[in-house]
Amino acid sequence: MERDKVMANFISLQRKRLFEEVSDALKEAILKGEYQVGDKLPSEMELAEAFDVSRSVIREAIRYLELTGLVTIKQGATGGAFVSEMSNNILQIYMRDMVAFGNISVSQYIEIRHYIEPEVSRLAALRATDKDLEYLEQSVLLSKNGKPGDAFLINNMGFHQLLGRASHNPFYMVIEDCLVELSIEFIKTIKPVDVDPHDYKEHDAIYRAVFDRDPERAMAATQTHIESVSEQVLGYEQSYQGMIENQRDIAIDLKQ
């Protein structure tokens, strides 16, 4: 029975608020692989009976898991809570908000790119698979032949995500994902997307170093690239803060 499976999988509840205990138990089951991506969790009623709590506690626990990106809620007769792929959305939102509120400066953002991205490229040169190289080459070609716009911007920034994946280090993958999403948000907020600070030739130099399995050259090409865009990006910081502040003021006025 489904209820027996639930009871066998989850620890007894104690000390924490009930919804936290429930969400922790569900999260542990998901991370252990007892529920795979795409699997539907037991119904509210089944979970409430298994944990001996109210359905409102279950709803709160599921809502928390949804916010953290572990589950996706689908509506309708065949709906429910489904295990989703791991996402960096929460961390990305947190970093974006930190910049918006002035807790992280653009110069600090550039600083971490200076230190992280050359190492990512070095590892990519050592570890990239044939498929990684194919994706990197496609990105360079799109940059070379594409026209400025949203897709052009996303592809250019996505090149760095591809390098993160080619490093085959999960930590660097997460960091690159966060940096790229922050960059896209920042650039689209502060300036029209028909202009982009990237020169495809710089990405091409990184790709060719990775393709040639030359880690030192990959590091140097990446460092050159970061330096070339840093001054321009730094010049946007004050305008970005002003635009975010203006958006915040408009939102406050609308609520009044």
Backbone as CSV, one residue per row, in Angstrom:
resi,resn,N_x,N_y,N_z,CA_x,CA_y,CA_z,C_x,C_y,C_z
1,MET,0.839,-1.194,0.000,0.000,0.000,0.000,0.878,1.250,0.000
2,GLU,0.335,2.343,-0.598,1.088,3.587,-0.660,1.392,4.121,0.731
3,ARG,0.406,3.968,1.637,0.594,4.491,2.995,1.724,3.752,3.703
4,ASP,1.823,2.432,3.490,2.903,1.662,4.116,4.258,2.128,3.606
5,LYS,4.333,2.446,2.302,5.585,2.949,1.725,5.968,4.271,2.372
6,VAL,4.978,5.145,2.525,5.226,6.451,3.142,5.717,6.273,4.572
7,MET,5.036,5.424,5.327,5.392,5.205,6.727,6.799,4.634,6.857
8,ALA,7.177,3.767,5.938,8.500,3.145,6.012,9.602,4.130,5.670
9,ASN,9.284,5.132,4.863,10.319,6.036,4.363,10.634,7.193,5.300
10,PHE,9.681,7.590,6.126,9.822,8.856,6.833,10.036,8.678,8.327
11,ILE,10.903,9.535,8.864,11.230,9.517,10.284,10.083,10.104,11.093
12,SER,10.065,9.810,12.396,9.036,10.382,13.264,9.285,11.874,13.460
13,LEU,8.207,12.610,13.726,8.299,14.058,13.844,8.609,14.470,15.279
14,GLN,9.504,15.463,15.404,9.805,15.964,16.742,10.451,17.341,16.663
15,ARG,10.209,18.133,17.678,10.816,19.431,17.947,10.466,20.540,16.951
16,LYS,10.884,20.467,15.692,10.649,21.556,14.754,9.159,21.766,14.526
17,ARG,8.846,22.914,13.874,7.473,23.110,13.454,7.085,21.953,12.540
18,LEU,5.842,21.544,12.627,5.430,20.327,11.943,5.697,20.365,10.437
19,PHE,5.397,21.504,9.804,5.581,21.539,8.353,7.053,21.409,7.986
20,GLU,7.957,21.897,8.859,9.392,21.756,8.611,9.821,20.299,8.718
21,GLU,9.274,19.606,9.709,9.580,18.185,9.872,9.106,17.387,8.659
22,VAL,7.901,17.710,8.212,7.356,17.000,7.059,8.185,17.294,5.809
23,SER,8.485,18.561,5.582,9.255,18.915,4.386,10.648,18.313,4.434
24,ASP,11.279,18.269,5.620,12.604,17.659,5.750,12.554,16.165,5.419
25,ALA,11.504,15.496,5.906,11.372,14.061,5.651,11.143,13.787,4.168
26,LEU,10.290,14.599,3.546,10.046,14.436,2.118,11.307,14.724,1.309
27,LYS,12.012,15.783,1.702,13.246,16.141,1.004,14.278,15.021,1.104
28,GLU,14.399,14.430,2.287,15.345,13.333,2.474,14.997,12.158,1.568
29,ALA,13.709,11.847,1.467,13.278,10.742,0.609,13.603,11.035,-0.854
30,ILE,13.410,12.286,-1.270,13.695,12.672,-2.660,15.193,12.588,-2.936
31,LEU,15.997,13.138,-2.014,17.445,13.153,-2.231,18.049,11.752,-2.167
32,LYS,17.410,10.857,-1.441,17.877,9.465,-1.385,17.473,8.679,-2.632
33,GLY,16.619,9.282,-3.444,16.198,8.603,-4.659,14.974,7.735,-4.499
34,GLU,14.308,7.821,-3.330,13.100,7.020,-3.134,11.963,7.531,-4.013
35,TYR,12.053,8.808,-4.392,11.160,9.384,-5.391,12.040,10.030,-6.446
36,GLN,11.863,9.619,-7.700,12.680,10.099,-8.802,12.039,11.319,-9.457
37,VAL,12.847,12.016,-10.266,12.320,13.155,-11.020,11.128,12.693,-11.856
38,GLY,10.029,13.423,-11.728,8.799,13.084,-12.454,7.820,12.278,-11.645
39,ASP,8.283,11.664,-10.530,7.378,10.889,-9.688,6.391,11.810,-8.971
40,LYS,5.189,11.295,-8.792,4.174,12.025,-8.042,4.237,11.602,-6.589
41,LEU,4.264,12.577,-5.690,4.247,12.270,-4.254,2.858,11.782,-3.853
42,PRO,2.766,11.080,-2.729,1.442,10.671,-2.241,0.524,11.880,-2.073
43,SER,-0.767,11.630,-2.075,-1.743,12.717,-1.962,-1.666,13.371,-0.588
44,GLU,-2.285,14.540,-0.480,-2.343,15.245,0.815,-2.930,14.348,1.893
45,MET,-4.003,13.662,1.542,-4.672,12.816,2.526,-3.757,11.682,2.995
46,GLU,-3.080,11.045,2.036,-2.179,9.940,2.388,-1.022,10.422,3.258
47,LEU,-0.463,11.561,2.919,0.651,12.095,3.716,0.175,12.525,5.095
48,ALA,-1.006,13.126,5.150,-1.545,13.560,6.449,-1.745,12.355,7.366
49,GLU,-2.242,11.257,6.819,-2.433,10.051,7.623,-1.092,9.446,8.035
50,ALA,-0.135,9.444,7.108,1.171,8.846,7.402,1.911,9.603,8.495
51,PHE,1.842,10.931,8.444,2.549,11.751,9.430,1.692,12.067,10.657
52,ASP,0.409,11.729,10.571,-0.525,12.029,11.657,-0.571,13.526,11.934
53,VAL,-0.712,14.303,10.848,-0.838,15.760,10.953,-2.026,16.180,10.087
54,SER,-2.379,17.456,10.171,-3.492,17.959,9.373,-3.072,18.155,7.917
55,ARG,-4.048,18.233,7.045,-3.750,18.458,5.629,-3.167,19.850,5.412
56,SER,-3.511,20.811,6.265,-2.933,22.158,6.134,-1.423,22.128,6.390
57,VAL,-0.962,21.278,7.300,0.478,21.122,7.538,1.141,20.540,6.294
58,ILE,0.506,19.560,5.690,1.040,18.948,4.470,1.119,19.978,3.352
59,ARG,0.064,20.792,3.212,0.058,21.813,2.159,1.204,22.802,2.358
60,GLU,1.439,23.187,3.604,2.517,24.128,3.901,3.878,23.506,3.597
61,ALA,4.039,22.230,3.927,5.300,21.532,3.645,5.544,21.427,2.143
62,ILE,4.503,21.076,1.390,4.623,20.954,-0.065,4.916,22.315,-0.687
63,ARG,4.271,23.350,-0.170,4.505,24.704,-0.677,5.969,25.106,-0.470
64,TYR,6.517,24.727,0.670,7.929,25.028,0.942,8.834,24.289,-0.042
65,LEU,8.549,23.023,-0.290,9.340,22.252,-1.249,9.230,22.839,-2.650
66,GLU,8.071,23.385,-2.977,7.899,24.024,-4.281,8.776,25.272,-4.374
67,LEU,8.809,26.049,-3.305,9.624,27.269,-3.294,11.109,26.956,-3.431
68,THR,11.537,25.843,-2.875,12.948,25.473,-2.954,13.282,24.745,-4.247
69,GLY,12.271,24.494,-5.078,12.509,23.901,-6.383,12.548,22.389,-6.422
70,LEU,12.216,21.727,-5.307,12.273,20.265,-5.281,11.034,19.617,-5.902
71,VAL,9.912,20.312,-5.833,8.703,19.762,-6.434,8.013,20.820,-7.284
72,THR,7.207,20.344,-8.212,6.378,21.204,-9.049,4.929,20.824,-8.820
73,ILE,4.075,21.819,-8.640,2.662,21.568,-8.394,1.902,21.659,-9.716
74,LYS,1.148,20.611,-10.021,0.317,20.597,-11.213,-1.142,20.519,-10.793
75,GLN,-1.974,21.302,-11.461,-3.396,21.361,-11.128,-4.183,20.355,-11.970
76,GLY,-5.422,20.149,-11.587,-6.302,19.291,-12.366,-6.474,17.912,-11.763
77,ALA,-7.290,17.097,-12.456,-7.625,15.762,-11.947,-6.401,14.870,-11.808
78,THR,-5.444,15.047,-12.692,-4.224,14.223,-12.633,-3.061,14.989,-12.012
79,GLY,-3.377,16.091,-11.345,-2.338,16.935,-10.763,-1.836,16.424,-9.431
80,GLY,-1.016,17.249,-8.796,-0.421,16.909,-7.513,0.977,17.474,-7.421
81,ALA,1.757,16.957,-6.488,3.138,17.401,-6.295,4.069,16.405,-6.968
82,PHE,4.847,16.887,-7.926,5.755,16.033,-8.691,7.199,16.451,-8.429
83,VAL,8.076,15.469,-8.295,9.488,15.748,-8.065,10.076,16.385,-9.325
84,SER,10.744,17.509,-9.145,11.324,18.218,-10.288,12.843,18.114,-10.257
85,GLU,13.465,18.451,-11.369,14.913,18.457,-11.413,15.442,19.551,-10.501
86,MET,16.631,19.326,-9.952,17.230,20.311,-9.070,17.435,21.623,-9.816
87,SER,17.138,22.727,-9.150,17.215,24.032,-9.787,18.021,24.993,-8.914
88,ASN,18.659,25.953,-9.583,19.404,26.986,-8.859,18.591,28.267,-8.724
89,ASN,17.282,28.189,-8.997,16.480,29.407,-9.053,16.527,30.216,-7.767
90,ILE,16.454,29.534,-6.626,16.428,30.258,-5.356,17.720,31.023,-5.159
91,LEU,18.853,30.377,-5.433,20.145,31.047,-5.294,20.272,32.189,-6.285
92,GLN,19.774,32.006,-7.490,19.831,33.054,-8.503,19.009,34.271,-8.079
93,ILE,17.821,34.020,-7.566,16.962,35.116,-7.097,17.623,35.843,-5.936
94,TYR,18.222,35.077,-5.037,18.889,35.673,-3.877,20.025,36.592,-4.328
95,MET,20.856,36.127,-5.256,21.969,36.938,-5.731,21.471,38.186,-6.450
96,ARG,20.426,38.032,-7.268,19.863,39.185,-7.972,19.357,40.232,-6.990
97,ASP,18.654,39.776,-5.955,18.134,40.711,-4.961,19.255,41.371,-4.166
98,MET,20.323,40.632,-3.905,21.466,41.204,-3.192,22.086,42.352,-3.985
99,VAL,22.157,42.186,-5.305,22.678,43.260,-6.149,21.704,44.430,-6.164
100,ALA,20.414,44.128,-6.313,19.393,45.168,-6.407,19.357,46.040,-5.160
101,PHE,19.585,45.437,-3.999,19.534,46.184,-2.745,20.906,46.701,-2.318
102,GLY,21.893,46.533,-3.182,23.205,47.098,-2.905,24.062,46.287,-1.960
103,ASN,23.659,45.050,-1.632,24.453,44.221,-0.730,25.616,43.544,-1.452
104,ILE,25.491,43.418,-2.772,26.589,42.933,-3.606,26.799,43.966,-4.703
105,SER,28.021,44.415,-4.864,28.303,45.400,-5.892,28.677,44.702,-7.194
106,VAL,28.550,45.427,-8.273,28.935,44.874,-9.564,30.436,44.604,-9.592
107,SER,31.209,45.424,-8.911,32.660,45.184,-8.865,32.970,43.856,-8.169
108,GLN,32.173,43.494,-7.161,32.367,42.195,-6.503,31.962,41.057,-7.435
109,TYR,30.904,41.284,-8.203,30.469,40.301,-9.194,31.579,40.069,-10.222
110,ILE,32.190,41.145,-10.687,33.279,41.025,-11.661,34.489,40.346,-11.023
111,GLU,34.732,40.651,-9.764,35.873,40.065,-9.060,35.783,38.542,-9.035
112,ILE,34.602,38.019,-8.758,34.476,36.563,-8.696,34.607,35.954,-10.093
113,ARG,34.147,36.681,-11.107,34.329,36.181,-12.469,35.815,36.108,-12.827
114,HIS,36.582,37.090,-12.382,38.021,37.098,-12.642,38.705,35.851,-12.080
115,TYR,38.245,35.407,-10.915,38.903,34.287,-10.250,38.306,32.935,-10.622
116,ILE,36.996,32.905,-10.832,36.322,31.634,-11.087,36.442,31.195,-12.544
117,GLU,36.155,32.080,-13.466,35.981,31.658,-14.852,37.262,31.176,-15.537
118,PRO,38.425,31.768,-15.280,39.632,31.174,-15.879,39.866,29.734,-15.423
119,GLU,39.573,29.442,-14.154,39.728,28.084,-13.650,38.710,27.149,-14.288
120,VAL,37.493,27.638,-14.491,36.477,26.842,-15.170,36.950,26.477,-16.576
121,SER,37.509,27.445,-17.288,38.004,27.184,-18.641,39.187,26.222,-18.620
122,ARG,40.028,26.335,-17.614,41.164,25.418,-17.502,40.677,23.976,-17.359
123,LEU,39.689,23.776,-16.486,39.148,22.435,-16.291,38.426,21.941,-17.546
124,ALA,37.741,22.869,-18.227,37.048,22.486,-19.451,38.041,21.976,-20.498
125,ALA,39.201,22.627,-20.573,40.220,22.187,-21.526,40.717,20.782,-21.211
126,LEU,40.660,20.409,-19.953,41.129,19.089,-19.534,40.034,18.024,-19.609
127,ARG,38.767,18.439,-19.449,37.705,17.464,-19.240,36.586,17.472,-20.274
128,ALA,36.549,18.456,-21.144,35.417,18.576,-22.072,35.248,17.321,-22.923
129,THR,34.020,16.876,-23.055,33.701,15.745,-23.929,33.485,16.260,-25.351
130,ASP,33.353,15.346,-26.285,33.058,15.733,-27.666,31.746,16.504,-27.738
131,LYS,30.763,16.107,-26.945,29.476,16.799,-26.932,29.615,18.210,-26.361
132,ASP,30.425,18.358,-25.312,30.687,19.695,-24.756,31.288,20.604,-25.826
133,LEU,32.270,20.091,-26.547,32.939,20.874,-27.586,31.964,21.250,-28.698
134,GLU,31.070,20.334,-29.012,30.062,20.620,-30.040,29.165,21.770,-29.623
135,TYR,28.713,21.756,-28.374,27.847,22.830,-27.878,28.583,24.165,-27.845
136,LEU,29.838,24.150,-27.421,30.626,25.385,-27.369,30.819,25.960,-28.771
137,GLU,31.103,25.092,-29.722,31.287,25.554,-31.107,29.997,26.158,-31.645
138,GLN,28.855,25.516,-31.366,27.569,26.037,-31.823,27.298,27.418,-31.249
139,SER,27.650,27.607,-29.983,27.444,28.903,-29.338,28.281,29.987,-30.006
140,VAL,29.525,29.670,-30.312,30.405,30.636,-30.988,29.851,30.999,-32.361
141,LEU,29.381,29.997,-33.103,28.834,30.248,-34.437,27.580,31.113,-34.366
142,LEU,26.744,30.882,-33.353,25.542,31.701,-33.181,25.913,33.141,-32.851
143,SER,26.963,33.317,-32.056,27.427,34.663,-31.732,27.967,35.367,-32.974
144,LYS,28.645,34.611,-33.803,29.244,35.182,-35.014,28.180,35.597,-36.018
145,ASN,27.146,34.793,-36.162,26.161,35.011,-37.225,24.845,35.623,-36.751
146,GLY,24.644,35.679,-35.423,23.372,36.165,-34.913,23.257,37.674,-34.908
147,LYS,22.016,38.138,-34.731,21.741,39.568,-34.647,21.415,39.929,-33.203
148,PRO,21.819,41.139,-32.767,21.548,41.544,-31.387,20.070,41.405,-31.021
149,GLY,19.816,40.957,-29.813,18.461,40.752,-29.316,18.503,39.822,-28.125
150,ASP,17.347,39.445,-27.626,17.288,38.585,-26.449,18.024,37.267,-26.670
151,ALA,17.740,36.604,-27.800,18.357,35.308,-28.072,19.872,35.435,-28.203
152,PHE,20.317,36.526,-28.796,21.746,36.783,-28.968,22.424,36.930,-27.606
153,LEU,21.782,37.699,-26.729,22.315,37.918,-25.383,22.362,36.608,-24.603
154,ILE,21.266,35.854,-24.629,21.195,34.611,-23.858,22.232,33.610,-24.357
155,ASN,22.426,33.555,-25.670,23.436,32.646,-26.207,24.836,33.056,-25.765
156,ASN,25.138,34.345,-25.845,26.471,34.803,-25.459,26.771,34.515,-23.996
157,MET,25.806,34.780,-23.135,26.020,34.512,-21.721,26.008,33.007,-21.469
158,GLY,25.186,32.285,-22.235,25.105,30.836,-22.064,26.398,30.118,-22.395
159,PHE,27.257,30.762,-23.175,28.566,30.175,-23.480,29.309,29.846,-22.187
160,HIS,29.170,30.716,-21.194,29.866,30.501,-19.920,29.227,29.371,-19.115
161,GLN,27.913,29.193,-19.261,27.266,28.033,-18.655,27.777,26.744,-19.278
162,LEU,27.971,26.764,-20.580,28.492,25.583,-21.266,29.902,25.250,-20.784
163,LEU,30.699,26.272,-20.539,32.034,26.036,-19.988,31.926,25.413,-18.597
164,GLY,30.967,25.904,-17.814,30.763,25.329,-16.487,30.435,23.854,-16.566
165,ARG,29.571,23.472,-17.502,29.231,22.071,-17.661,30.426,21.267,-18.180
166,ALA,31.229,21.892,-19.050,32.400,21.204,-19.594,33.488,21.001,-18.548
167,SER,33.418,21.755,-17.436,34.382,21.559,-16.343,34.097,20.263,-15.593
168,HIS,32.855,19.796,-15.678,32.399,18.574,-15.005,32.665,18.637,-13.493
169,ASN,32.479,19.842,-12.966,32.518,20.067,-11.520,31.175,20.690,-11.138
170,PRO,30.328,19.976,-10.386,28.987,20.492,-10.077,28.988,21.852,-9.402
171,PHE,30.002,22.137,-8.586,30.047,23.437,-7.916,30.218,24.564,-8.934
172,TYR,31.118,24.361,-9.877,31.333,25.377,-10.896,30.117,25.507,-11.809
173,MET,29.421,24.415,-12.053,28.200,24.477,-12.854,27.178,25.396,-12.192
174,VAL,26.979,25.213,-10.885,26.012,26.029,-10.149,26.438,27.492,-10.143
175,ILE,27.718,27.741,-9.888,28.220,29.114,-9.844,28.036,29.798,-11.191
176,GLU,28.394,29.099,-12.271,28.252,29.691,-13.601,26.784,29.965,-13.917
177,ASP,25.896,29.046,-13.556,24.470,29.266,-13.797,24.004,30.547,-13.103
178,CYS,24.419,30.732,-11.864,24.012,31.914,-11.099,24.594,33.191,-11.698
179,LEU,25.867,33.157,-12.058,26.511,34.331,-12.642,25.871,34.710,-13.972
180,VAL,25.559,33.710,-14.778,24.960,33.983,-16.086,23.565,34.570,-15.939
181,GLU,22.737,33.975,-15.078,21.392,34.502,-14.887,21.428,35.930,-14.348
182,LEU,22.369,36.194,-13.455,22.522,37.543,-12.913,22.953,38.505,-14.017
183,SER,23.844,38.073,-14.874,24.320,38.914,-15.971,23.193,39.260,-16.930
184,ILE,22.392,38.257,-17.287,21.282,38.491,-18.208,20.291,39.479,-17.612
185,GLU,19.933,39.279,-16.355,19.007,40.184,-15.671,19.566,41.602,-15.646
186,PHE,20.835,41.701,-15.323,21.490,43.003,-15.191,21.511,43.742,-16.532
187,ILE,21.955,43.062,-17.582,22.094,43.705,-18.890,20.735,44.085,-19.463
188,LYS,19.742,43.192,-19.333,18.424,43.483,-19.881,17.736,44.611,-19.121
189,THR,18.062,44.775,-17.847,17.458,45.846,-17.057,18.063,47.200,-17.399
190,ILE,19.362,47.209,-17.612,20.064,48.479,-17.695,20.171,49.025,-19.110
191,LYS,20.060,48.192,-20.130,20.315,48.688,-21.472,19.524,47.891,-22.493
192,PRO,19.282,48.452,-23.655,18.597,47.698,-24.716,19.414,46.475,-25.107
193,VAL,18.722,45.390,-25.455,19.435,44.160,-25.807,19.943,44.178,-27.241
194,ASP,19.724,45.316,-27.967,20.258,45.377,-29.325,21.742,45.745,-29.325
195,VAL,22.282,45.924,-28.116,23.715,46.134,-27.978,24.220,45.096,-26.990
196,ASP,25.348,44.482,-27.273,25.876,43.459,-26.381,27.385,43.647,-26.249
197,PRO,27.921,43.575,-25.006,29.352,43.846,-24.813,30.266,42.741,-25.310
198,HIS,29.715,41.605,-25.737,30.553,40.484,-26.120,31.074,40.605,-27.550
199,ASP,32.311,40.205,-27.711,32.921,40.054,-29.027,33.080,38.552,-29.260
200,TYR,32.430,38.043,-30.293,32.442,36.599,-30.496,33.859,36.050,-30.641
201,LYS,34.789,36.896,-31.101,36.166,36.442,-31.298,36.809,36.037,-29.965
202,GLU,36.391,36.680,-28.886,36.938,36.329,-27.571,36.425,34.964,-27.135
203,HIS,35.147,34.693,-27.370,34.604,33.364,-27.077,35.264,32.314,-27.968
204,ASP,35.492,32.679,-29.210,36.118,31.747,-30.148,37.523,31.374,-29.671
205,ALA,38.254,32.358,-29.127,39.610,32.087,-28.631,39.573,31.114,-27.457
206,ILE,38.560,31.273,-26.578,38.414,30.357,-25.443,38.072,28.962,-25.951
207,TYR,37.104,28.904,-26.856,36.687,27.604,-27.406,37.856,26.878,-28.060
208,ARG,38.646,27.581,-28.856,39.751,26.935,-29.569,40.818,26.420,-28.602
209,ALA,41.028,27.149,-27.505,41.981,26.680,-26.492,41.461,25.425,-25.804
210,VAL,40.151,25.398,-25.518,39.541,24.218,-24.911,39.607,23.048,-25.896
211,PHE,39.282,23.318,-27.165,39.322,22.286,-28.197,40.729,21.695,-28.351
212,ASP,41.749,22.559,-28.249,43.148,22.128,-28.384,43.693,21.482,-27.114
213,ARG,42.853,21.401,-26.073,43.264,20.825,-24.788,44.460,21.579,-24.199
214,ASP,44.369,22.919,-24.290,45.452,23.785,-23.792,44.927,24.582,-22.601
215,PRO,45.056,24.057,-21.383,44.462,24.709,-20.213,45.026,26.097,-19.927
216,GLU,46.322,26.282,-20.119,46.916,27.594,-19.833,46.404,28.648,-20.811
217,ARG,46.306,28.284,-22.065,45.784,29.221,-23.062,44.307,29.518,-22.817
218,ALA,43.565,28.510,-22.387,42.147,28.716,-22.078,41.986,29.700,-20.925
219,MET,42.822,29.561,-19.907,42.779,30.494,-18.775,43.095,31.917,-19.228
220,ALA,44.152,32.062,-20.027,44.568,33.393,-20.476,43.504,34.042,-21.352
221,ALA,42.903,33.268,-22.250,41.868,33.812,-23.132,40.644,34.251,-22.337
222,THR,40.315,33.485,-21.305,39.167,33.842,-20.460,39.454,35.089,-19.651
223,GLN,40.658,35.199,-19.117,41.031,36.385,-18.355,40.963,37.638,-19.235
224,THR,41.446,37.522,-20.444,41.386,38.644,-21.391,39.939,39.046,-21.662
225,HIS,39.082,38.043,-21.831,37.671,38.300,-22.110,36.997,39.015,-20.944
226,ILE,37.219,38.530,-19.736,36.586,39.154,-18.557,37.057,40.596,-18.408
227,GLU,38.330,40.824,-18.610,38.867,42.188,-18.503,38.255,43.110,-19.553
228,SER,37.996,42.591,-20.735,37.472,43.436,-21.814,36.042,43.898,-21.552
229,VAL,35.259,43.095,-20.823,33.864,43.487,-20.567,33.694,44.166,-19.204
230,SER,34.701,44.068,-18.336,34.548,44.553,-16.965,34.304,46.051,-16.890
231,GLU,35.091,46.832,-17.627,34.964,48.292,-17.542,33.586,48.748,-18.001
232,GLN,33.109,48.148,-19.084,31.795,48.516,-19.595,30.698,48.160,-18.603
233,VAL,30.783,46.962,-18.018,29.765,46.527,-17.069,29.784,47.388,-15.808
234,LEU,30.967,47.735,-15.336,31.068,48.589,-14.154,30.372,49.933,-14.380
235,GLY,30.430,50.423,-15.604,29.806,51.697,-15.911,28.292,51.659,-15.831
236,TYR,27.718,50.441,-15.858,26.264,50.305,-15.788,25.735,50.298,-14.356
237,GLU,26.622,50.102,-13.379,26.153,49.816,-12.017,25.265,50.927,-11.460
238,GLN,25.705,52.166,-11.567,24.932,53.259,-10.991,23.563,53.372,-11.647
239,SER,23.528,53.214,-12.960,22.253,53.275,-13.671,21.334,52.130,-13.253
240,TYR,21.914,50.946,-13.053,21.134,49.785,-12.640,20.471,50.026,-11.292
241,GLN,21.248,50.510,-10.340,20.707,50.773,-9.011,19.580,51.804,-9.090
242,GLY,19.781,52.832,-9.936,18.755,53.853,-10.080,17.476,53.308,-10.674
243,MET,17.601,52.427,-11.668,16.412,51.846,-12.290,15.667,50.922,-11.337
244,ILE,16.416,50.133,-10.557,15.785,49.246,-9.582,15.052,50.061,-8.525
245,GLU,15.672,51.148,-8.074,15.045,52.011,-7.068,13.773,52.633,-7.620
246,ASN,13.806,53.037,-8.881,12.629,53.625,-9.515,11.498,52.608,-9.623
247,GLN,11.830,51.374,-9.993,10.823,50.304,-10.074,10.206,50.038,-8.709
248,ARG,11.028,50.079,-7.664,10.548,49.843,-6.315,9.571,50.952,-5.894
249,ASP,9.906,52.206,-6.253,9.050,53.341,-5.901,7.708,53.231,-6.616
250,ILE,7.745,52.809,-7.883,6.489,52.658,-8.647,5.608,51.586,-8.015
251,ALA,6.234,50.471,-7.604,5.475,49.394,-6.986,4.813,49.861,-5.691
252,ILE,5.535,50.665,-4.898,4.988,51.193,-3.643,3.806,52.122,-3.924
253,ASP,3.964,52.974,-4.952,2.880,53.910,-5.300,1.625,53.168,-5.747
254,LEU,1.817,52.064,-6.475,0.660,51.296,-6.953,-0.104,50.651,-5.814
255,LYS,0.598,50.324,-4.738,-0.054,49.680,-3.595,-0.831,50.677,-2.747
256,GLN,-0.470,51.940,-2.858,-1.110,52.969,-2.015,-2.437,53.430,-2.603
